[in-house]
């Protein structure tokens, strides 16, 4: 029986200011994070240095609202 050494693939799902609902309040998050290409570029370069295999960005910018 042949043995195969498996590999794990790493991917980063990037969201404008973070995945926590209040992440936008952190002082290190730029106020224009969702519209700033350089911000996403820096995140992608960080993932690249960490040897991630892919970076995923949503296909559009949006402002979410909670309707109550």
Secondary structure as the mmCIF struct_conf table of DSSP 4:
data_model
#
loop_
_struct_conf.conf_type_id
_struct_conf.id
_struct_conf.beg_label_comp_id
_struct_conf.beg_label_asym_id
_struct_conf.beg_label_seq_id
_struct_conf.end_label_comp_id
_struct_conf.end_label_asym_id
_struct_conf.end_label_seq_id
STRN STRN1 UNK A 11 UNK A 14
BEND BEND1 UNK A 16 UNK A 17
BEND BEND2 UNK A 19 UNK A 20
TURN_TY1_P TURN_TY1_P1 UNK A 21 UNK A 22
HELX_RH_3T_P HELX_RH_3T_P1 UNK A 23 UNK A 25
BEND BEND3 UNK A 26 UNK A 26
TURN_TY1_P TURN_TY1_P2 UNK A 27 UNK A 28
BEND BEND4 UNK A 29 UNK A 29
TURN_TY1_P TURN_TY1_P3 UNK A 31 UNK A 32
HELX_RH_3T_P HELX_RH_3T_P2 UNK A 33 UNK A 35
HELX_RH_AL_P HELX_RH_AL_P1 UNK A 37 UNK A 49
TURN_TY1_P TURN_TY1_P4 UNK A 50 UNK A 51
BEND BEND5 UNK A 53 UNK A 53
STRN STRN2 UNK A 54 UNK A 57
BEND BEND6 UNK A 59 UNK A 60
#
